[in-house]
């Protein structure tokens, strides 16, 4: 959790903080029929750490700029952090937006 996010939640009890953080997260569909490479960093130069199966959904924790990639949902340099040290190109994730939908990774 970023310092800004922690300060915004200060003064709330633990249960409230967990509920607030969980409610902000949602899952997004990966482009239909695509087996998506998950990389260790925000770019095509990073190693593939796993491959998501066709029909996968991902939870985006934060987003960061990286290598520009063209995919089913356009061309973008935005990379989605889906787990600790795991990134996918936003151009393969149906977020409904050409821009950032989650906070920038710190």
Phi, psi and omega per residue, in radians:
X1 nan 2.356 -3.129
X2 -1.271 2.825 3.123
X3 -1.086 -0.737 3.126
X4 -1.016 -0.768 -3.130
X5 -1.148 -0.700 3.141
X6 -1.126 -0.726 3.135
X7 -1.139 -0.658 -3.137
X8 -1.130 -0.499 -3.093
X9 -1.656 -0.099 -3.116
X10 -1.001 2.493 3.122
X11 1.600 -0.074 3.099
X12 -1.758 2.671 3.091
X13 -1.337 2.879 -3.035
X14 -0.981 -0.723 3.140
X15 -1.108 -0.694 3.112
X16 -1.135 -0.736 -3.139
X17 -1.092 -0.805 -3.137
X18 -1.084 -0.741 3.132
X19 -1.137 -0.753 3.137
X20 -1.103 -0.797 -3.127
X21 -1.136 -0.750 -3.112
X22 -1.183 -0.634 -3.103
X23 -1.203 -0.408 -3.131
X24 -1.356 -0.328 -3.107
X25 -1.564 2.510 3.020
X26 -2.580 2.862 3.137
X27 -1.795 2.651 -3.102
X28 -2.198 2.576 3.124
X29 -1.380 2.438 2.956
X30 -1.426 2.625 -3.107
X31 -0.859 2.411 -3.111
X32 -0.979 2.377 3.075
X33 1.314 0.107 -3.084
X34 -1.761 2.270 2.932
X35 -1.664 1.951 -2.929
X36 -1.746 2.229 3.068
X37 -1.207 2.308 3.027
X38 -1.837 2.208 -3.047
X39 -1.963 2.812 -3.094
X40 -1.363 -0.139 3.117
X41 -2.673 3.064 -3.046
X42 -1.437 1.105 3.108
X43 3.119 2.822 -3.104
X44 -1.259 -0.222 3.099
X45 -1.427 -0.164 3.117
X46 -1.486 2.614 -3.141
X47 -1.125 2.589 3.031
X48 -1.344 2.210 -3.139
X49 -1.757 -0.376 3.047
X50 -2.967 2.991 3.112
X51 -2.189 2.227 3.090
X52 -1.379 2.421 3.134
X53 -1.285 2.800 3.042
X54 -0.972 2.443 3.128
X55 1.506 0.098 -3.108
X56 -1.212 2.723 2.999
X57 -2.123 2.576 -3.136
X58 -2.249 2.590 2.978
X59 -1.740 2.238 -3.134
X60 -1.732 2.093 3.139
X61 -1.554 -0.660 3.078
X62 -2.802 2.979 -3.120
X63 -2.337 2.661 -3.103
X64 -2.601 2.662 3.078
X65 -1.304 2.652 3.122
X66 -2.863 -2.607 3.123
X67 -1.037 2.390 3.073
X68 -1.346 2.289 -3.092
X69 -2.302 2.459 3.018
X70 -1.779 2.320 -3.128
X71 -2.586 -2.941 -3.102
X72 -1.048 -0.432 -3.111
X73 -1.900 0.519 3.051
X74 1.838 -2.918 3.122
X75 -1.953 2.266 -3.046
X76 -2.655 2.649 2.997
X77 -1.826 0.186 3.133
X78 -1.478 2.319 3.078
X79 -2.078 2.379 -3.087
X80 -1.717 2.201 3.054
X81 -1.478 2.009 -3.062
X82 -1.875 -0.121 3.092
X83 -3.025 3.022 -3.125
X84 -1.031 2.025 3.137
X85 1.201 0.438 -3.126
X86 -2.295 2.154 -3.066
X87 -2.282 2.548 3.010
X88 -2.276 2.644 3.099
X89 -1.206 2.313 3.138
X90 -1.145 -0.326 -3.136
X91 -1.243 -0.115 3.083
X92 -1.946 0.081 -3.096
X93 -2.054 2.251 -3.105
X94 -1.445 1.481 3.128
X95 -1.594 -0.218 -3.096
X96 1.386 0.212 -3.094
X97 -2.542 2.613 3.032
X98 -1.557 -0.085 -3.096
X99 -2.054 -2.850 -3.129
X100 -1.290 2.372 3.078
X101 -2.017 -0.119 3.125
X102 -2.338 2.869 3.119
X103 -1.082 2.747 3.055
X104 -1.229 2.477 3.104
X105 -1.175 2.509 3.131
X106 -1.828 nan nan
